[in-house]
Amino acid sequence: MTETHKSFCRFCHVFCGVEVDVEDGRITEVRGDFENEVTNGYTCAKGRAEVERIYHPDRLLGPMKRGPRGFAPIAPDRALDEIAEKLGDIIARHGPDSVAVYVGCGGHRTSAGGPWFIARWLQALGSKRLYTSFTIDSPSLNIAGNRFFGGPVPANLLDVERAEAVMFVGTNPLASHQLNMPQSNPASRVRNAQRRGAKLIVVDPRRSDAARRADIHLQVKPGEDATLLAGMVKVILDRGLQDHAYVGDFVSGIDALHEAVGDFDLDYVELRTGVQRELVEEAAVVFATARTGGATSGTGMHMAPHHNLATQLVMTLNGLCGRYDKPGGMNRCEGPLGREFGPGNGPIPLPEPPKSRIRGISAMNGLFGGYFEMPTNTLTDEMLTPGDGQIRALIVNGGNPALVFSEEASTVKALKGLELLVVNDLFQSATAEYADYVMAVKHPFERVDVPKLMDAMYPFPFSQYADKIVDGPEDCLEEWQIFWHLAMRLGLPLRVGPLTAERMPTTDELLDAQNRHGRISMDEIRQHPGGKVFGDRHTQSGGVIPNMIGHADQRMAAGHPEVLAELRQVRAEPLPNAGEYGGEGDARFEFRMITYRMKEVYCTQGQNLPSLRKRRSYNPVLMHPDVMRARGLADGDMVNVQSAYGEVEGIVEASDTVRRDVIAFAFGWGNPADPRPAAEKGSNVQRLIPDDELYDSVTGLARQSALPVNVSAVV
């Protein structure tokens, strides 16, 4: 007999509603839930492949310990005893800041054990060393937001359902499901908006899925987003197209900003960005004259040069056109697990952040609550550099640094050099190859959960309770349980609400404690395994502008001094040609490399699943077909991609979606310890990217997109 259970997918962060069939205690099928009021039956190939992931023959069924002859099984209690003993010894000799935790994409998709919980565990330990995948690709969202608003303001969700103009900058939400527009089935949401008459503007060096649907595609030269956006700001201010009443009430620094963009005339913008001046002008006018709308940015722009400036210019366009905290603009979702906002709420104060020992980069406020995250691009050097504060023990929670950290060789050296490396994962990942202990974790369908990560990102207040569907392997633990067990053994003063480390709670008890201040009680949410809408069926607007703006004048800082200074810096740079940025030696590079997301995988996950591997077993180097013909290259040929810092072999593929002076190369592939060829394991782009050169001085972010490279055939 087949039993069908309501749940939600956790392959990626979108949490699409699913129905899961079970026969004889075993999951047999995962499909979209057409009764789910957010996703309406939508799923992707990755979510439908969860059957392959939960029963994969390589899945870890219990903890593994490294020994002289490789890895061998170890009982969970013994593994936890040994890990706690080693941690205690390291802390006694080197202090609590010698212990760090890195939370990857997988670690964000457990509501009980996400970074909000890990931050509490580290606080109880006395360590400030929390690192997450967020500071690898999008820290500019926090930096720009804090500059523009003076602190966190809940107005970052695009009300695409009521927008007349939508602009995506360096993001392809149709593939990546970026967090700044209501989730799920973004293609349908964009298509429906256009049917209602909304205009779609896309800024992207690649003719992505979103760009192919765009009314206006600005195919900008990689890394020149700030120049293009400054040109759009100039058009709007020159013509007086801004929302004068809104700007007069809520925005400051307009005159200073107008002066700073004065030299970004359309001829200069076209020369530098490669986008026709007429298109830039049209995009600015369409965006500014629409009654409603909003602009959002994504990792393609956030990982390129001048990302803090470009991100803030996107926010500035919204501010100039009166798009924050208004229907059809940039709003918020007051999720059932979160808090209500309104006129009674004032600015959220930001305490002084700690700084990294390496390069002196400040931590930033956590994406999901009141904690700080250290800059992940410094983590490798924090492990390698001797002295007080050197990281000597690392717990990797649902992440894969060996594949996603810049400067692959240094990362592997750092992982090997640790006194203790613990990896919590479903599989023996590329990073787990270097671990002392690998703790096997439960699959999402083997534990209870709520969609905490998406609580404020849904298009309206929605939540659901996912019960455990099947029993997991006896020796697998939930991620939070691993940390709680360690807290008990180390005697840490860990507290979550009424819970302390004096005893082991259940997951439901922990969820109750974590969400005790939510608008809707967990008891109520548990009554709705298929989910329920707890409010109006649209994003919430009104009540946060201007009262939650942190600047003393309660205005958005369009003329922030650091923005003005960086605009002058950009304007003073020499005009680029091919791969050049004006740096020493740049002239020898013909291309700029961008990264992109592949629909078949999610970061470093999915590459081992049969149905997804049939679609793609590697990450091709995308190159314009005219350029390939001129070089005598054909699909499937091996090429060498070389930057000033490293080189990697890849498999070339023709794609007219990229400019002739651009190549595109997806990240998250190419395990350095895997002896298989690139056609079977892919290529690791991180070999091309340094962590201690070309980095951003504010966020510490490595330049991972718009990187000057050459491409040559492998003979």
Disulfide bonds with the S-S distance in Angstrom:
none
